[in-house]
Amino acid sequence: MNALHPRVRLRWGLLALVALAVIGGLVTVVDRFLLGISPLLGVGLALVLIPLVVLYVLALYRRWRYELQSDALELERGVVTQVETAVPYVRVQHVDTQRDPLDRVLGLGSVVVYTAGSRGADVSIPGLTAEDARELRNRLRDLAIESEPEDAV
């Protein structure tokens, strides 16, 4: 099984800190106008949650794995709810690489695999270097093309 690049922990941690700042701000506003408990309630809540977020990000990184099997892409991920997914190559319709601004700053990218069947039936592999994402996209595309003749009607 292949692990994600270690910088994905920084990406997830930064996104979690932004979420904690928003939550802390909302709690502060609610406290200020409705509760009146303490002007530092939101900040205190955010500070209490930071260690939990760090532990979650580390656990998620340890659990996230992917592997190219002979007939399918295998994914393992999740902390609270652990998910194992097999995407048969014959179901792959197309494969994209994606890099948002934070990914570009960190030198990361994602591969998104779109599958046949149902709406929303796609999987994403985050936390790859840009080069690894391109290589994986190309390899998945080739495996999908190779699998077509085997399952043709």
Residue, then its C-alpha position, 0 to 999 in steps of 0.5 A: m500500500n502507498a502512503l500519501h506525502p507527509r506534507v498532506r498533514l500540513r495541508w489538513g492541519l492548516l485547513a483545520l486551523v481555519a475551521l477552528a478560527v471560524i468556529g471560535g469566531l462564531v462562538t465568540v459572537v454568540d457568546r457576546f450577543l446571547l450568552g455573556i459567559s466570557p469574552l474568551l469563550g471562543v478562543g478557549l474552545a478553539l485552544v482546547l480543540i487544537p490537540l484533538v485536531v492534531l491527533y485526528v490529522l496524524a491518525l488520518y495520515r496513518r490510515w490513508r493508503y492506496e494501491l494499484q491492484s491487478d484489477a482495481l484501485e484499492l483505497e483505505r482511509g478514515v479514522v472514526t469510520q474506516v472505509e475500504t474502497a475497490v474501484p475496478y479499472v473497467r468502471v473508470q471513465h476518466v481521471d483528473t489531477q487537481r491542485d488548488p492554491l494551497d496544494r500549489v504552495l505545498g507542492l501537492g496535488s490530488v488524483v480524482v477518479y470518475t467512475a461509471g454507475s451513479r452520480g457522485a461515484d468518484v474517489s479522490i487521492p489527496g496529498l500526492t506530489a504534483e509529479d506523483a499525481r500526474e504519474l498515477r493519473n496516467r497509470l490509472r488511465d492506461l489500466a482503464i484502457e487495458s481493462e476495456p477489451e476484457d469486459a466488452v460485450 
